[in-house]
Amino acid sequence: MTRLLPIVLGAVLLGGGTAAAQQIDLSKGGPIEVTARGGFEWRENQQLVIATDEARAQQGDTVVTADKLTAYYRKKADTGATPAAAHPASTATTPAADATDTGGNEVYRLEAEGHVLISTPTDQAQGDHAVYDIDQAVLVLTGHDLKLTTPQDVVTARDVMEYWSQKHMAVARGNAVVVTTDGRRVAGDVLVAYTRDNAPPAGPAPAPAIVTATPAAAPSDSLASSGKLERVEAFGNVEVRTATDVARGDRGVYVTDTGMARIVGHVRITHGENQSNGPAADVNMKTGIAHLVATPSERVNGLIMPNDAQSATTTGGAATTTGGAPKPAGKQP
């Protein structure tokens, strides 16, 4: 069996760092360790390293696996700062590790191809192809079965999935859907989901840390370290589902704390065989109740199907009743 050869490249360190509760994020600084069963191809003139066959890159708790990984690197800018301590794997005596100028290079772009899976202890993203821009802290996923999974929700898309970790934002394009763990569902041509850091758990103040030459990793609470879904903005063919109703429109926004969704533009609410139309609607995702909102210039209207043999049609406040054909005299049951 081919031995896994480790290679360590320094990652770019952005000014100010990032919040501890960021999810999938390779821009936090420090080395990225790359291993592969098929070995490495080092293209020094192009300043890139290609790892193939069960390729794996890891920085902290963030792990990227794929059939092929390409790391693009460059010379570090001379900031005058003391270089960070080398990753323990950089002390290996393999030719690949020796060839790496850990102190002088930094990875600024990571590209993954084939069976891409990017994970942390709490979050997971998957697709056929991924590009991670470390300078911008942006992950772009394309291919089939695009999915971003967190402890609170699952986001899927047909065309593109973007993950902006520092902006706490995910963008899903093409038949995009977000489903929360409690069954709330919002769909649209484009969804923009915003998260926020969870508040740290209450408790006694921690004891002062003892700084050593090689600090140990602090234990973390997986759920506390994952961002909480704050709101979802939807554009184009928006659909919000509750247990009893389906509301559709042109645009919408859903706020998780209130459980309310507002839909605007050619709104249609379907409840069984009943349908109502209007310029806007408020949907309570907690109670499942959808409410049409009229405007001074536009009235609401609907089609109501009662449960008896008659059918009633209501449009703009006017109601008419229609029944079946009259039965011939003498033929009554």
ZIDA-V267608 format. One record per residue. N is the residue number from 1. D_CENTER is the distance of its C-alpha to the mean C-alpha in whole Angstrom. Layout:
n;d_center
N;D_CENTER
N;D_CENTER
This chain:
n;d_center
1;37
2;35
3;35
4;31
5;32
6;30
7;29
8;28
9;27
10;27
11;23
12;23
13;24
14;22
15;25
16;24
17;21
18;18
19;17
20;18
21;15
22;12
23;10
24;10
25;12
26;16
27;17
28;19
29;22
30;24
31;25
32;23
33;25
34;24
35;26
36;27
37;30
38;31
39;32
40;31
41;32
42;33
43;33
44;35
45;36
46;32
47;31
48;28
49;28
50;27
51;26
52;27
53;27
54;24
55;23
56;21
57;20
58;20
59;20
60;20
61;18
62;15
63;16
64;16
65;18
66;19
67;22
68;23
69;22
70;23
71;23
72;25
73;27
74;29
75;32
76;31
77;32
78;35
79;34
80;37
81;35
82;36
83;33
84;31
85;33
86;32
87;30
88;32
89;31
90;33
91;36
92;36
93;39
94;38
95;38
96;34
97;34
98;37
99;36
100;33
101;34
102;32
103;33
104;33
105;30
106;27
107;24
108;22
109;20
110;19
111;18
112;18
113;19
114;20
115;18
116;15
117;13
118;12
119;12
120;13
121;15
122;12
123;9
124;9
125;7
126;10
127;12
128;16
129;15
130;14
131;15
132;14
133;16
134;17
135;19
136;16
137;14
138;12
139;10
140;11
141;10
142;13
143;15
144;15
145;13
146;10
147;7
148;4
149;7
150;8
151;11
152;11
153;9
154;7
155;6
156;8
157;10
158;13
159;14
160;11
161;7
162;7
163;6
164;9
165;9
166;13
167;12
168;9
169;7
170;5
171;7
172;7
173;11
174;14
175;14
176;11
177;10
178;9
179;11
180;12
181;14
182;17
183;17
184;16
185;14
186;13
187;14
188;14
189;15
190;12
191;10
192;9
193;7
194;9
195;9
196;13
197;14
198;16
199;20
200;22
201;24
202;27
203;30
204;33
205;33
206;32
207;35
208;35
209;34
210;36
211;35
212;36
213;36
214;33
215;31
216;30
217;26
218;26
219;25
220;21
221;20
222;17
223;16
224;17
225;15
226;12
227;11
228;11
229;10
230;12
231;12
232;11
233;13
234;14
235;16
236;19
237;20
238;18
239;18
240;18
241;20
242;22
243;24
244;27
245;26
246;23
247;23
248;22
249;23
250;22
251;19
252;18
253;16
254;15
255;16
256;15
257;18
258;21
259;19
260;20
261;19
262;21
263;22
264;24
265;26
266;28
267;27
268;28
269;27
270;28
271;30
272;32
273;34
274;34
275;32
276;32
277;32
278;31
279;30
280;27
281;26
282;25
283;23
284;23
285;21
286;22
287;26
288;25
289;27
290;27
291;29
292;30
293;31
294;34
295;35
296;38
297;38
298;37
299;37
300;35
301;37
302;36
303;37
304;38
305;40
306;42
307;42
308;46
309;48
310;48
311;45
312;44
313;43
314;42
315;41
316;41
317;43
318;46
319;46
320;48
321;49
322;50
323;51
324;53
325;56
326;59
327;61
328;64
329;67
330;69
331;66
332;64
333;63
